[in-house]
């Protein structure tokens, strides 16, 4: 979920070759319910939060950044999702 309008979200999805569902939240309404938002020099920005939700709708992983610029954990999760990471600990 990002606080960008749909056209910018589509561009980001294509640029990073993402194969996951993304949500455009330009007003920050949904972001405020989860990780929060912050007004920056670029406008309204969602605080980085990464959620991995399985096919049953169960949240399997959640990480919310301390600052809007911290996307470290999200980058790792995107790497594993993009490379079809197999959960060796799955039951």
MDAnalysis code that builds the backbone (N, CA, C; Angstrom):
import MDAnalysis as mda
import numpy as np

u = mda.Universe.empty(273, n_residues=91, atom_resindex=np.repeat(np.arange(91), 3), trajectory=True)
u.add_TopologyAttr("name", ["N", "CA", "C"] * 91)
u.add_TopologyAttr("resid", np.arange(1, 92))
u.add_TopologyAttr("resname", ["UNK", "UNK", "UNK", "UNK", "UNK", "UNK", "UNK", "UNK", "UNK", "UNK", "UNK", "UNK", "UNK", "UNK", "UNK", "UNK", "UNK", "UNK", "UNK", "UNK", "UNK", "UNK", "UNK", "UNK", "UNK", "UNK", "UNK", "UNK", "UNK", "UNK", "UNK", "UNK", "UNK", "UNK", "UNK", "UNK", "UNK", "UNK", "UNK", "UNK", "UNK", "UNK", "UNK", "UNK", "UNK", "UNK", "UNK", "UNK", "UNK", "UNK", "UNK", "UNK", "UNK", "UNK", "UNK", "UNK", "UNK", "UNK", "UNK", "UNK", "UNK", "UNK", "UNK", "UNK", "UNK", "UNK", "UNK", "UNK", "UNK", "UNK", "UNK", "UNK", "UNK", "UNK", "UNK", "UNK", "UNK", "UNK", "UNK", "UNK", "UNK", "UNK", "UNK", "UNK", "UNK", "UNK", "UNK", "UNK", "UNK", "UNK", "UNK"])
u.atoms.positions = np.array([
    [0.852, -1.155, 0.000],
    [0.000, 0.000, 0.000],
    [0.902, 1.223, 0.000],
    [0.615, 2.137, -0.850],
    [1.380, 3.379, -0.920],
    [0.421, 4.550, -1.033],
    [0.897, 5.715, -0.612],
    [0.058, 6.905, -0.649],
    [0.182, 7.642, -1.977],
    [0.549, 6.922, -3.013],
    [0.630, 7.488, -4.359],
    [-0.653, 7.181, -5.117],
    [-0.989, 8.008, -6.124],
    [-2.154, 7.691, -6.957],
    [-1.887, 6.473, -7.836],
    [-2.940, 5.889, -8.368],
    [-2.849, 4.644, -9.131],
    [-1.810, 4.680, -10.258],
    [-1.745, 5.727, -11.101],
    [-0.750, 5.696, -12.189],
    [0.693, 5.550, -11.681],
    [1.020, 6.215, -10.578],
    [2.370, 6.096, -10.026],
    [2.596, 4.713, -9.424],
    [1.559, 4.144, -8.853],
    [1.651, 2.802, -8.286],
    [1.909, 1.772, -9.384],
    [1.227, 1.907, -10.501],
    [1.421, 0.996, -11.633],
    [2.854, 1.113, -12.147],
    [3.361, 2.343, -12.243],
    [4.738, 2.543, -12.693],
    [5.737, 1.863, -11.740],
    [5.518, 2.011, -10.423],
    [6.404, 1.388, -9.440],
    [6.348, -0.141, -9.552],
    [5.129, -0.672, -9.686],
    [4.964, -2.121, -9.812],
    [5.743, -2.651, -11.005],
    [5.632, -1.958, -12.124],
    [6.323, -2.396, -13.326],
    [7.836, -2.211, -13.222],
    [8.267, -1.109, -12.642],
    [9.704, -0.824, -12.524],
    [10.406, -1.864, -11.660],
    [9.748, -2.295, -10.561],
    [10.365, -3.264, -9.656],
    [9.923, -4.699, -9.942],
    [9.163, -4.905, -11.016],
    [8.707, -6.229, -11.423],
    [8.031, -6.961, -10.269],
    [7.110, -6.276, -9.590],
    [6.414, -6.861, -8.450],
    [5.262, -7.725, -8.919],
    [5.113, -8.861, -8.296],
    [4.035, -9.780, -8.633],
    [3.162, -9.993, -7.397],
    [2.814, -8.901, -6.737],
    [1.981, -8.950, -5.538],
    [0.899, -7.880, -5.661],
    [-0.178, -8.049, -4.900],
    [-1.246, -7.056, -4.886],
    [-0.767, -5.783, -4.197],
    [-1.037, -4.635, -4.785],
    [-0.697, -3.342, -4.212],
    [-1.968, -2.518, -4.066],
    [-1.977, -1.628, -3.093],
    [-3.131, -0.781, -2.840],
    [-2.718, 0.680, -2.931],
    [-3.379, 1.440, -3.787],
    [-3.159, 2.884, -3.861],
    [-4.018, 3.538, -2.784],
    [-3.388, 4.341, -1.941],
    [-4.069, 4.987, -0.816],
    [-3.673, 6.463, -0.766],
    [-4.029, 7.240, -1.816],
    [-3.541, 8.619, -1.908],
    [-3.971, 9.527, -0.756],
    [-5.069, 9.213, -0.087],
    [-5.515, 10.030, 1.049],
    [-4.939, 9.548, 2.382],
    [-4.245, 8.400, 2.368],
    [-3.643, 7.868, 3.590],
    [-4.628, 7.281, 4.578],
    [-5.864, 7.074, 4.152],
    [-6.901, 6.562, 5.054],
    [-6.576, 5.161, 5.580],
    [-6.161, 4.279, 4.688],
    [-5.830, 2.910, 5.100],
    [-4.503, 2.881, 5.855],
    [-3.520, 3.640, 5.380],
    [-2.208, 3.684, 6.045],
    [-2.346, 4.118, 7.495],
    [-3.226, 5.076, 7.762],
    [-3.427, 5.534, 9.138],
    [-3.951, 4.427, 10.044],
    [-4.663, 3.471, 9.471],
    [-5.192, 2.353, 10.269],
    [-4.107, 1.336, 10.619],
    [-3.015, 1.326, 9.866],
    [-1.958, 0.343, 10.065],
    [-0.690, 1.010, 10.584],
    [0.182, 1.409, 9.691],
    [1.490, 1.919, 10.104],
    [1.506, 3.420, 10.349],
    [0.536, 4.155, 9.823],
    [0.470, 5.601, 10.017],
    [0.995, 6.370, 8.821],
    [0.854, 7.683, 8.878],
    [1.321, 8.560, 7.812],
    [2.103, 9.715, 8.432],
    [2.844, 10.397, 7.567],
    [3.598, 11.568, 8.003],
    [3.642, 12.554, 6.845],
    [3.465, 13.827, 7.147],
    [3.553, 14.863, 6.127],
    [5.026, 15.205, 5.926],
    [5.512, 15.064, 4.696],
    [6.906, 15.361, 4.390],
    [6.965, 16.421, 3.293],
    [8.176, 16.773, 2.880],
    [8.330, 17.751, 1.799],
    [7.779, 17.216, 0.477],
    [7.570, 15.894, 0.389],
    [7.008, 15.270, -0.818],
    [5.500, 15.095, -0.708],
    [4.926, 15.572, 0.385],
    [3.500, 15.402, 0.608],
    [3.246, 14.301, 1.626],
    [2.042, 13.784, 1.637],
    [1.663, 12.737, 2.575],
    [2.404, 11.452, 2.245],
    [3.072, 10.886, 3.229],
    [3.849, 9.664, 3.036],
    [3.433, 8.638, 4.075],
    [3.191, 7.429, 3.619],
    [2.904, 6.348, 4.557],
    [4.190, 5.885, 5.217],
    [4.124, 5.616, 6.514],
    [5.278, 5.058, 7.213],
    [5.412, 3.614, 6.749],
    [6.630, 3.229, 6.411],
    [6.864, 1.906, 5.829],
    [6.409, 0.803, 6.777],
    [5.529, -0.001, 6.290],
    [5.074, -1.179, 7.016],
    [5.014, -2.329, 6.042],
    [5.488, -3.472, 6.449],
    [5.484, -4.643, 5.585],
    [4.633, -5.716, 6.230],
    [3.677, -6.227, 5.486],
    [2.781, -7.265, 5.969],
    [2.782, -8.398, 4.954],
    [2.975, -9.611, 5.432],
    [2.866, -10.786, 4.569],
    [1.606, -11.522, 5.007],
    [0.674, -11.664, 4.066],
    [-0.617, -12.275, 4.359],
    [-0.747, -13.511, 3.483],
    [-1.026, -14.658, 4.120],
    [-1.112, -15.897, 3.339],
    [-2.440, -15.978, 2.596],
    [-2.615, -17.048, 1.840],
    [-3.814, -17.186, 1.004],
    [-5.095, -17.343, 1.825],
    [-4.982, -17.640, 3.112],
    [-6.151, -17.723, 3.981],
    [-6.460, -16.396, 4.662],
    [-5.666, -15.352, 4.354],
    [-5.888, -14.039, 4.952],
    [-5.246, -13.862, 6.318],
    [-4.367, -14.779, 6.704],
    [-3.697, -14.704, 8.005],
    [-2.402, -13.910, 7.848],
    [-2.212, -12.904, 8.714],
    [-0.975, -12.129, 8.695],
    [0.133, -13.001, 9.263],
    [1.127, -13.302, 8.427],
    [2.239, -14.163, 8.832],
    [3.467, -13.368, 9.255],
    [3.520, -12.101, 8.848],
    [4.668, -11.265, 9.189],
    [4.220, -9.816, 9.175],
    [4.703, -9.043, 10.156],
    [4.403, -7.620, 10.224],
    [5.628, -6.882, 10.730],
    [5.988, -5.811, 10.058],
    [7.092, -4.961, 10.496],
    [6.759, -3.538, 10.132],
    [6.794, -2.638, 11.105],
    [6.545, -1.220, 10.871],
    [7.829, -0.468, 11.177],
    [8.248, 0.371, 10.250],
    [9.504, 1.109, 10.388],
    [9.405, 2.182, 11.469],
    [10.565, 2.539, 12.002],
    [10.632, 3.618, 12.979],
    [10.498, 4.982, 12.314],
    [10.909, 5.077, 11.051],
    [10.833, 6.330, 10.305],
    [10.310, 6.037, 8.901],
    [9.741, 7.037, 8.212],
    [9.240, 6.801, 6.855],
    [10.317, 6.332, 5.881],
    [11.572, 6.695, 6.123],
    [12.648, 6.345, 5.186],
    [13.171, 4.924, 5.365],
    [12.866, 4.278, 6.485],
    [13.405, 2.945, 6.771],
    [12.588, 1.873, 6.064],
    [13.152, 1.308, 5.020],
    [12.468, 0.265, 4.254],
    [13.296, -1.022, 4.200],
    [14.232, -1.174, 5.121],
    [15.146, -2.312, 5.114],
    [14.418, -3.644, 5.135],
    [13.546, -3.860, 6.106],
    [12.861, -5.140, 6.213],
    [11.945, -5.381, 5.027],
    [11.274, -4.348, 4.569],
    [10.411, -4.481, 3.407],
    [11.177, -4.912, 2.173],
    [12.389, -4.401, 2.015],
    [13.207, -4.798, 0.869],
    [13.560, -6.274, 0.932],
    [13.868, -6.792, 2.112],
    [14.166, -8.222, 2.254],
    [12.941, -9.068, 1.944],
    [11.792, -8.667, 2.447],
    [10.568, -9.435, 2.186],
    [10.268, -9.433, 0.693],
    [10.395, -8.272, 0.033],
    [10.160, -8.224, -1.408],
    [11.118, -9.147, -2.151],
    [12.360, -9.232, -1.694],
    [13.339, -10.127, -2.320],
    [12.847, -11.575, -2.246],
    [12.405, -12.007, -1.071],
    [11.960, -13.393, -0.918],
    [10.683, -13.668, -1.700],
    [9.754, -12.718, -1.711],
    [8.516, -12.906, -2.472],
    [8.832, -13.007, -3.953],
    [9.689, -12.125, -4.448],
    [10.030, -12.095, -5.868],
    [10.759, -13.366, -6.298],
    [11.497, -13.993, -5.388],
    [12.282, -15.171, -5.728],
    [11.635, -16.468, -5.258],
    [10.318, -16.423, -5.034],
    [9.557, -17.619, -4.639],
    [10.190, -18.358, -3.474],
    [10.503, -17.616, -2.407],
    [11.079, -18.199, -1.194],
    [10.162, -19.284, -0.651],
    [10.746, -20.429, -0.372],
    [9.996, -21.528, 0.213],
    [10.178, -21.511, 1.721],
    [9.069, -21.485, 2.461],
    [9.124, -21.472, 3.920],
    [9.434, -22.881, 4.417],
    [10.690, -23.108, 4.775],
    [11.113, -24.440, 5.204],
    [10.563, -24.783, 6.588],
    [9.990, -23.794, 7.282],
    [9.443, -24.030, 8.615],
    [7.939, -24.208, 8.597],
    [7.334, -24.164, 7.418],
    [5.878, -24.293, 7.311],
    [5.446, -25.665, 7.832],
    [4.270, -25.674, 8.418],
    [3.754, -26.937, 8.971],
    [2.877, -27.656, 7.998],
])
